[in-house]
Amino acid sequence: MRDPYEVLGVRRDASADDIKKAYRQLAKKLHPDLNPGNAKAAAQFKDVSAAYDLLSDADKRARFDRGEIDASGAETRPRSSYRSYAESPGGAKYGAGAGFDPGDIFEDLFGRSRGWGRSSIKTRGADVSYELTVDFIEAANGAKKRLTLPDGRTLDVTIPAGAEDGQQLRLRGQGTAGLGGGPSGDAYIEIHVADHPLFKRKDADIHVELPVTLTEAVLGGKITVPTIDGPVTMTVPKGSNTGSTLRLRGKGVPAKKGGPRGDQYVHLQVVLPDPADPAVEKFVGEWKRDYDVRGKLGLPK
């Protein structure tokens, strides 16, 4: 396998943040979901993920730098040279009477010496890290998502209601398989929440800027308002203005640990007809009543 520093394009003295940044840039570029049917990109994504898995773990990185493990994370067990078999105790050379077993050389070279072959050593598998982008409403209400891994496997991920951007989920036993019957590592999924054209989140509350007509603002009336649970009906009070804010209780994001849901705040935006309505122009021209709208700003009428 290639040197993990080379795969990520970072220096050997790169900081943990530099390594994470390099991985995220490459992962977004090479992810199989963004390159369907591209075998080369899938192979590169697999190499990038393996390199990040090794270098993001401080202990593994240190062991790799010391030459104790290779780029795949496997132990670099020292091999005996032929000279260790060249002479037996007492100075005897190769020979049947020297107590030398030719099979020992092959067993040692291939890691199957008598003690090694029957070893009960168990090694836990490596943890792996992935990123998953979800829609705003999926993050708010919770959802089931399927993540395609570089090797073609899939992981079914449960997005909890109220998930936040940057939140990390842990899937136990979904990392690299262990050795010698050891347990598998874990998979860590970093959630990224996509922007929504209408909804903006602040803590557990949701904010929406909603256009209303001049008639609805002046005379009031019932309008339909979008929420993460679907549309609802809300009453606009008479004399509402741009910036007027209405609250829908319990229509925000579900709180963590079973707490109450947040609220949704609807900020009204009064919009004139487009194109201009001659009847409105005529009415305003005849009305011509002045009223102070800038006095609170310390400005003249």
C-alpha positions as CSV (number, residue, x, y, z in Angstrom):
1,M,0.0,0.0,0.0
2,R,1.1,3.6,-0.6
3,D,2.5,5.8,2.1
4,P,-0.6,7.3,3.9
5,Y,1.0,10.8,4.0
6,E,1.5,10.6,0.2
7,V,-2.1,9.4,-0.3
8,L,-3.5,12.4,1.7
9,G,-0.9,14.8,0.3
10,V,0.3,16.0,3.7
11,R,3.8,16.4,5.2
12,R,4.9,13.9,7.8
13,D,4.8,16.6,10.5
14,A,1.3,17.6,9.5
15,S,-1.1,18.4,12.4
16,A,-4.2,16.4,13.2
17,D,-6.3,19.3,11.9
18,D,-4.3,19.4,8.6
19,I,-4.8,15.6,8.2
20,K,-8.6,15.9,8.8
21,K,-8.9,18.8,6.4
22,A,-7.0,17.0,3.6
23,Y,-9.2,13.9,4.1
24,R,-12.4,15.8,4.0
25,Q,-11.4,17.6,0.8
26,L,-10.5,14.3,-0.9
27,A,-13.5,12.4,0.4
28,K,-15.9,15.0,-0.9
29,K,-14.2,14.8,-4.3
30,L,-13.9,11.0,-4.6
31,H,-17.0,9.7,-2.7
32,P,-18.7,6.9,-4.7
33,D,-22.1,8.6,-4.4
34,L,-20.6,11.5,-6.3
35,N,-18.8,9.3,-8.8
36,P,-21.3,6.5,-9.7
37,G,-19.6,3.8,-11.9
38,N,-16.2,5.3,-11.5
39,A,-14.0,2.4,-10.4
40,K,-10.9,4.6,-10.3
41,A,-12.5,7.1,-7.9
42,A,-13.8,4.3,-5.7
43,A,-10.3,2.8,-5.4
44,Q,-8.8,6.2,-4.6
45,F,-11.6,6.8,-2.0
46,K,-10.7,3.5,-0.4
47,D,-7.0,4.4,-0.2
48,V,-7.8,7.8,1.2
49,S,-10.1,6.3,3.9
50,A,-7.5,3.8,4.9
51,A,-4.8,6.4,5.1
52,Y,-7.0,8.7,7.2
53,D,-8.0,5.8,9.5
54,L,-4.3,5.2,10.2
55,L,-3.1,8.8,10.5
56,S,-6.1,10.1,12.5
57,D,-5.3,7.6,15.3
58,A,-2.4,9.1,17.3
59,D,-1.2,5.7,18.5
60,K,-1.3,4.1,15.0
61,R,0.4,7.1,13.5
62,A,3.2,6.9,16.0
63,R,3.7,3.2,15.5
64,F,3.7,3.7,11.7
65,D,6.3,6.5,12.0
66,R,8.5,4.1,14.1
67,G,8.1,1.4,11.5
68,E,6.2,-1.0,13.9
69,I,3.2,-1.3,11.5
70,D,2.9,-0.8,7.7
71,A,0.5,1.4,5.8
72,S,-2.2,-1.2,6.1
73,G,-1.9,-1.3,9.9
74,A,-0.4,-4.8,9.9
75,E,2.5,-5.6,12.3
76,T,5.9,-5.5,10.7
77,R,7.2,-8.6,12.5
78,P,11.0,-8.8,12.3
79,R,12.2,-11.8,10.2
80,S,15.2,-13.9,11.1
81,S,18.0,-13.9,8.6
82,Y,19.5,-17.0,7.1
83,R,22.5,-16.6,9.4
84,S,20.4,-17.5,12.5
85,Y,20.2,-20.9,10.9
86,A,23.7,-21.1,9.6
87,E,25.2,-22.4,12.9
88,S,23.6,-24.6,15.5
89,P,24.8,-24.7,19.2
90,G,28.4,-25.8,19.5
91,G,29.4,-24.5,16.1
92,A,27.8,-27.3,14.0
93,K,27.0,-26.3,10.4
94,Y,23.9,-27.2,8.4
95,G,23.2,-30.9,8.7
96,A,20.8,-33.5,9.9
97,G,22.7,-34.0,13.2
98,A,22.8,-30.3,14.0
99,G,19.2,-30.2,15.4
100,F,18.1,-28.1,12.5
101,D,14.7,-28.4,11.0
102,P,14.5,-27.1,7.4
103,G,10.8,-26.5,7.9
104,D,11.6,-23.8,10.5
105,I,12.8,-21.5,7.8
106,F,9.6,-21.6,5.8
107,E,7.5,-21.5,8.9
108,D,9.3,-18.4,10.1
109,L,9.2,-16.7,6.7
110,F,5.5,-17.2,6.3
111,G,4.5,-16.5,9.9
112,R,3.6,-20.1,10.8
113,S,6.1,-21.2,13.4
114,R,4.9,-23.6,15.9
115,G,4.1,-21.0,18.5
116,W,2.7,-18.5,16.1
117,G,0.4,-20.8,14.3
118,R,-1.4,-21.8,17.5
119,S,-1.3,-18.3,19.0
120,S,-4.5,-17.1,20.7
121,I,-3.6,-13.4,20.2
122,K,-6.7,-11.4,19.5
123,T,-6.5,-7.9,18.0
124,R,-9.4,-5.4,17.8
125,G,-10.2,-4.1,14.4
126,A,-9.6,-0.5,13.4
127,D,-12.2,2.2,13.7
128,V,-13.2,3.9,10.5
129,S,-14.6,7.4,9.8
130,Y,-17.2,8.5,7.2
131,E,-19.2,11.6,6.4
132,L,-22.9,11.7,5.5
133,T,-24.9,14.6,4.2
134,V,-28.7,14.7,5.1
135,D,-31.5,17.0,4.2
136,F,-32.6,19.6,6.7
137,I,-36.0,17.9,7.4
138,E,-34.3,14.5,7.7
139,A,-32.1,15.8,10.4
140,A,-34.9,17.6,12.2
141,N,-37.4,14.6,12.1
142,G,-35.0,11.7,12.0
143,A,-34.5,9.3,9.1
144,K,-33.0,6.1,7.9
145,K,-30.1,6.5,5.4
146,R,-27.9,4.0,3.6
147,L,-24.2,4.8,3.3
148,T,-22.2,3.2,0.5
149,L,-18.6,2.3,1.6
150,P,-15.5,2.4,-0.7
151,D,-15.4,-1.4,-0.8
152,G,-19.0,-1.6,-2.0
153,R,-20.5,-2.6,1.4
154,T,-23.4,-0.5,2.8
155,L,-24.2,0.7,6.2
156,D,-27.7,1.5,7.4
157,V,-27.6,4.6,9.5
158,T,-30.3,5.9,11.8
159,I,-30.3,9.7,11.9
160,P,-31.8,10.7,15.3
161,A,-34.5,13.4,15.4
162,G,-32.9,16.8,16.0
163,A,-29.5,15.8,14.6
164,E,-27.1,18.8,14.3
165,D,-24.5,19.7,11.7
166,G,-21.2,18.2,12.7
167,Q,-22.8,15.6,15.1
168,Q,-21.0,12.3,15.1
169,L,-22.7,8.9,15.3
170,R,-21.1,5.7,16.5
171,L,-21.9,2.4,15.0
172,R,-20.5,-0.3,17.1
173,G,-18.8,-3.2,15.4
174,Q,-19.1,-1.7,11.9
175,G,-15.4,-0.9,11.5
176,T,-12.6,-3.1,10.3
177,A,-12.8,-6.8,11.3
178,G,-10.6,-7.9,14.1
179,L,-7.8,-10.5,13.9
180,G,-7.6,-13.8,15.6
181,G,-11.3,-13.6,16.6
182,G,-10.9,-10.2,18.1
183,P,-13.8,-7.7,18.0
184,S,-14.4,-5.4,15.0
185,G,-13.7,-1.7,15.3
186,D,-16.4,0.9,15.2
187,A,-17.7,3.2,12.5
188,Y,-18.0,6.9,13.2
189,I,-20.4,8.9,10.9
190,E,-20.1,12.7,10.9
191,I,-23.4,14.3,9.9
192,H,-23.6,17.3,7.7
193,V,-27.0,19.0,7.4
194,A,-27.8,20.6,4.0
195,D,-29.3,24.1,3.9
196,H,-33.0,24.5,3.3
197,P,-34.5,27.2,1.1
198,L,-37.1,28.2,3.7
199,F,-36.1,26.9,7.2
200,K,-33.3,28.3,9.3
201,R,-32.5,26.6,12.6
202,K,-31.3,28.3,15.8
203,D,-30.9,25.8,18.7
204,A,-34.3,24.0,18.8
205,D,-36.3,26.7,17.1
206,I,-37.0,27.1,13.4
207,H,-37.3,30.5,11.7
208,V,-39.1,31.2,8.4
209,E,-39.5,34.3,6.4
210,L,-42.9,34.2,4.8
211,P,-44.3,36.6,2.1
212,V,-47.8,37.9,2.6
213,T,-49.9,40.1,0.3
214,L,-50.9,43.7,1.1
215,T,-54.5,42.6,1.6
216,E,-53.5,39.9,4.1
217,A,-51.3,42.3,6.0
218,V,-53.8,45.1,6.2
219,L,-57.0,43.1,6.7
220,G,-55.7,40.0,8.2
221,G,-56.7,36.4,7.3
222,K,-55.8,32.8,7.3
223,I,-52.7,31.6,5.4
224,T,-50.9,28.3,4.9
225,V,-47.5,28.1,6.5
226,P,-44.9,25.3,5.9
227,T,-43.4,23.4,8.8
228,I,-41.1,20.4,9.1
229,D,-44.3,18.3,9.8
230,G,-46.1,19.6,6.8
231,P,-48.3,22.7,6.1
232,V,-50.5,24.3,8.8
233,T,-53.0,27.1,8.9
234,M,-52.1,30.3,10.7
235,T,-54.0,33.6,11.3
236,V,-52.3,36.8,10.3
237,P,-53.6,39.6,12.5
238,K,-55.0,42.8,11.0
239,G,-52.4,45.5,10.5
240,S,-49.4,43.2,10.3
241,N,-46.2,44.6,8.9
242,T,-43.0,43.4,7.4
243,G,-41.0,42.1,10.4
244,S,-44.0,41.1,12.4
245,T,-43.3,37.7,14.0
246,L,-45.8,35.0,14.7
247,R,-45.0,31.9,16.8
248,L,-46.1,28.3,16.2
249,R,-45.6,26.5,19.5
250,G,-44.1,23.0,19.3
251,K,-43.3,23.2,15.6
252,G,-39.6,23.4,16.0
253,V,-36.9,20.7,16.2
254,P,-37.4,17.8,18.7
255,A,-35.2,18.3,21.7
256,K,-32.6,15.8,22.7
257,K,-33.2,13.4,25.6
258,G,-37.0,13.6,25.3
259,G,-37.3,17.3,26.2
260,P,-40.0,19.6,24.7
261,R,-39.8,20.6,21.0
262,G,-38.8,24.0,20.0
263,D,-41.1,26.5,18.3
264,Q,-41.3,27.9,14.8
265,Y,-41.1,31.6,14.3
266,V,-42.7,33.1,11.2
267,H,-41.4,36.5,10.1
268,L,-43.8,38.2,7.8
269,Q,-42.6,40.0,4.6
270,V,-45.3,42.3,3.0
271,V,-44.9,42.1,-0.8
272,L,-46.6,44.5,-3.2
273,P,-48.1,43.2,-6.5
274,D,-45.7,42.5,-9.3
275,P,-46.3,43.9,-11.8
276,A,-47.7,47.0,-10.1
277,D,-51.5,47.1,-9.8
278,P,-52.9,50.4,-11.1
279,A,-55.8,50.2,-8.6
280,V,-53.3,50.2,-5.7
281,E,-51.4,53.1,-7.2
282,K,-54.6,55.1,-7.6
283,F,-55.7,54.3,-4.1
284,V,-52.4,55.4,-2.5
285,G,-52.3,58.5,-4.7
286,E,-55.7,59.6,-3.5
287,W,-55.0,58.5,0.1
288,K,-51.7,60.4,0.5
289,R,-51.7,60.2,4.3
290,D,-48.3,60.8,5.8
291,Y,-47.1,58.8,8.8
292,D,-43.7,58.6,10.5
293,V,-41.8,55.3,9.7
294,R,-38.2,56.5,10.4
295,G,-38.6,58.5,13.6
296,K,-37.3,55.6,15.7
297,L,-34.1,55.8,13.7
298,G,-33.6,59.5,14.4
299,L,-34.3,60.3,10.8
300,P,-36.7,63.0,9.4
301,K,-39.9,61.9,7.6
